Amino acid sequence: MANMAQAIRMALHYGEENLGVQDIFGQDVGAPLGGVFTATQGLKTTWNTPLDERGIIGMAMGIAMAGEKCVAEIQFCDYIFNTIDLLKMAGNTHWVSNGNYSVPFVLMTPVGAGIRGSVYHSHSFDSWASRLPGWKVVMPSTPADAYGLMISALEDENPVLFLKPKALMRVRGEELLPGEPESEKDLKAMIDAPIGDRSKWKPKWPKIGEHRIPIGKGKITREGEELTIVTCGRDVLFCNQAADELAKEGHSVEVIDLRSIYPYDWELIKESVTKTRKVLFVNEDTEVTNFGEHLSYRATKELFYQLDAAPEVLAGKHLPGIGLHPNLEDASVPQVKDICDCAKKLLSERP
């Protein structure tokens, strides 16, 4: 089964062949590397840019406003912060032009901790991204969702920020995409470039069928009755594991994978929290002005009389950076034990 990097690569190939994608670009996006995580390896419309994040975003905006479909990548989200003003402009162009101009491009960037990337390669960007009106923002937790969300992003008429969890890029999925070969070795032989000379290598793309994940639709990954945990990206795996461990102790915990940070599936959250009457929001971004705080505020405001305990937010520590040592990284962003401890605290509360 495909890992997330392979799934994104196949979705982009589908975009080249069927959705009019004409340019996929960024630092090291083209040959021979095909992206630092190989998510653009073997694609025919890729090209390399200088190390210039502002230039990459500006180019994408120009291509999109000229009516062509493109995908740009910032190699790590840690280096996207100097483009905030351009991202703001991309998000408001349709609005300020009274609907005369759209900027429909996809911006990919790897996010989060989990690869021992230290200060310069461990940032999150989901909370920052949620403050960019006009953008749609997605973050998959599985290869199948990465494929389906990318197809939807390529078809959308808005700028879409595609956040790729760094720690999940090599994690294989548990379900086959339609048309994907069953053997991992067969898929690797078809679409992964060999080590060494790649000058004559060309991928042999499988015929992947229709698979779309609507932007704005979350999913329940664990069903439960006593507590709702809302999360996304790498933390979905942690929250699933925490729910499984809590189940061994007799607790019933529901886990929601947002998949889309904006627009987010409030109806799914509302239905679950109304049932369980307790909710915990989990993500890796720093805890001050965290997106989870917005969700907690909305849950409190709209579901106050359905709640048996105050909503909780478990997020990354408010630190200038994440240390290189595993102990420092694990202490900086939520781990399974942290999720279990916070969940137990909520489960123990009585109205």
CORHU-V489027 format. One record per residue. N is the residue number from 1. PHI is phi in whole degrees, 0 to 359 (* if undefined). NEAR is the number of other ideal C-beta (glycine too) atoms within 8 Angstrom. Layout:
# CORHU-V489027
N;PHI;NEAR + N;PHI;NEAR
This chain:
# CORHU-V489027
1;*;12 + 2;294;13 + 3;272;12 + 4;293;18 + 5;299;12 + 6;294;12 + 7;296;16 + 8;297;14 + 9;300;16 + 10;292;16 + 11;295;14 + 12;293;15 + 13;298;12 + 14;300;11 + 15;296;15 + 16;297;13 + 17;277;6 + 18;233;6 + 19;242;11 + 20;80;7 + 21;292;13 + 22;245;9 + 23;216;10 + 24;231;16 + 25;211;16 + 26;157;15 + 27;294;11 + 28;65;10 + 29;289;15 + 30;278;10 + 31;293;6 + 32;270;5 + 33;286;10 + 34;74;16 + 35;90;14 + 36;298;8 + 37;255;10 + 38;64;12 + 39;284;15 + 40;238;14 + 41;293;13 + 42;82;10 + 43;282;12 + 44;275;4 + 45;252;9 + 46;277;12 + 47;206;9 + 48;268;9 + 49;251;12 + 50;295;5 + 51;283;5 + 52;208;7 + 53;299;11 + 54;294;9 + 55;295;9 + 56;296;16 + 57;294;15 + 58;299;9 + 59;297;11 + 60;298;14 + 61;297;14 + 62;296;8 + 63;298;12 + 64;295;16 + 65;291;10 + 66;278;6 + 67;98;4 + 68;253;9 + 69;265;12 + 70;220;14 + 71;231;15 + 72;246;15 + 73;226;16 + 74;261;16 + 75;305;11 + 76;221;14 + 77;297;12 + 78;302;10 + 79;248;9 + 80;266;13 + 81;293;7 + 82;279;7 + 83;247;12 + 84;305;9 + 85;296;6 + 86;290;11 + 87;297;14 + 88;299;9 + 89;295;9 + 90;299;16 + 91;285;12 + 92;258;10 + 93;301;14 + 94;299;11 + 95;289;9 + 96;287;6 + 97;267;8 + 98;58;5 + 99;82;5 + 100;280;4 + 101;229;7 + 102;240;9 + 103;232;13 + 104;276;9 + 105;226;15 + 106;254;12 + 107;247;15 + 108;262;13 + 109;200;15 + 110;287;14 + 111;227;14 + 112;90;14 + 113;267;14 + 114;107;10 + 115;244;8 + 116;56;7 + 117;267;11 + 118;59;10 + 119;297;9 + 120;262;8 + 121;218;10 + 122;225;13 + 123;293;10 + 124;255;13 + 125;221;12 + 126;293;17 + 127;291;13 + 128;301;10 + 129;297;13 + 130;293;11 + 131;262;6 + 132;248;12 + 133;303;7 + 134;100;11 + 135;263;14 + 136;258;14 + 137;229;14 + 138;234;15 + 139;213;15 + 140;281;15 + 141;240;14 + 142;225;10 + 143;300;16 + 144;297;11 + 145;291;12 + 146;299;14 + 147;297;16 + 148;295;12 + 149;290;15 + 150;294;15 + 151;299;15 + 152;296;13 + 153;295;13 + 154;294;13 + 155;270;7 + 156;282;10 + 157;269;4 + 158;250;11 + 159;293;14 + 160;237;14 + 161;264;13 + 162;254;12 + 163;269;16 + 164;259;17 + 165;297;16 + 166;304;15 + 167;288;10 + 168;257;14 + 169;295;13 + 170;254;8 + 171;274;10 + 172;276;9 + 173;277;13 + 174;248;5 + 175;222;7 + 176;278;7 + 177;288;14 + 178;302;8 + 179;94;7 + 180;284;12 + 181;297;7 + 182;290;6 + 183;276;6 + 184;299;7 + 185;296;6 + 186;296;9 + 187;295;15 + 188;300;8 + 189;295;6 + 190;281;11 + 191;235;13 + 192;264;10 + 193;292;11 + 194;288;7 + 195;285;3 + 196;103;4 + 197;290;6 + 198;245;9 + 199;298;4 + 200;250;5 + 201;280;9 + 202;223;5 + 203;288;10 + 204;244;6 + 205;286;9 + 206;289;11 + 207;275;5 + 208;280;12 + 209;278;7 + 210;294;4 + 211;203;11 + 212;232;8 + 213;247;12 + 214;299;6 + 215;292;13 + 216;102;8 + 217;245;10 + 218;273;12 + 219;212;8 + 220;270;11 + 221;260;10 + 222;219;11 + 223;263;4 + 224;202;13 + 225;236;6 + 226;255;9 + 227;202;15 + 228;254;16 + 229;247;17 + 230;248;12 + 231;205;15 + 232;196;12 + 233;61;16 + 234;300;12 + 235;293;13 + 236;300;13 + 237;296;10 + 238;295;14 + 239;292;15 + 240;299;11 + 241;296;9 + 242;297;14 + 243;297;14 + 244;294;9 + 245;292;10 + 246;292;13 + 247;297;10 + 248;294;6 + 249;263;6 + 250;93;4 + 251;261;12 + 252;246;8 + 253;241;15 + 254;262;16 + 255;242;15 + 256;248;16 + 257;267;13 + 258;300;12 + 259;63;15 + 260;242;16 + 261;280;13 + 262;206;9 + 263;290;7 + 264;253;11 + 265;273;13 + 266;296;7 + 267;297;6 + 268;293;12 + 269;299;16 + 270;300;10 + 271;297;8 + 272;292;13 + 273;293;15 + 274;298;9 + 275;283;9 + 276;274;13 + 277;71;10 + 278;214;15 + 279;213;16 + 280;232;16 + 281;255;15 + 282;233;15 + 283;201;17 + 284;268;13 + 285;295;13 + 286;297;11 + 287;285;9 + 288;274;5 + 289;53;4 + 290;276;12 + 291;300;11 + 292;300;13 + 293;294;9 + 294;297;8 + 295;296;14 + 296;296;13 + 297;299;8 + 298;293;9 + 299;297;13 + 300;294;11 + 301;291;7 + 302;266;7 + 303;238;11 + 304;308;7 + 305;279;4 + 306;263;7 + 307;268;14 + 308;259;7 + 309;203;10 + 310;294;5 + 311;302;13 + 312;242;12 + 313;239;13 + 314;245;11 + 315;222;13 + 316;292;15 + 317;294;8 + 318;279;6 + 319;241;8 + 320;296;3 + 321;191;8 + 322;250;14 + 323;289;10 + 324;285;7 + 325;297;6 + 326;309;6 + 327;296;7 + 328;291;10 + 329;295;15 + 330;296;8 + 331;278;6 + 332;265;11 + 333;233;11 + 334;302;12 + 335;245;8 + 336;302;9 + 337;298;6 + 338;299;9 + 339;294;17 + 340;299;11 + 341;297;8 + 342;293;11 + 343;296;15 + 344;298;10 + 345;300;9 + 346;293;12 + 347;297;11 + 348;280;6 + 349;285;9 + 350;239;4 + 351;291;5
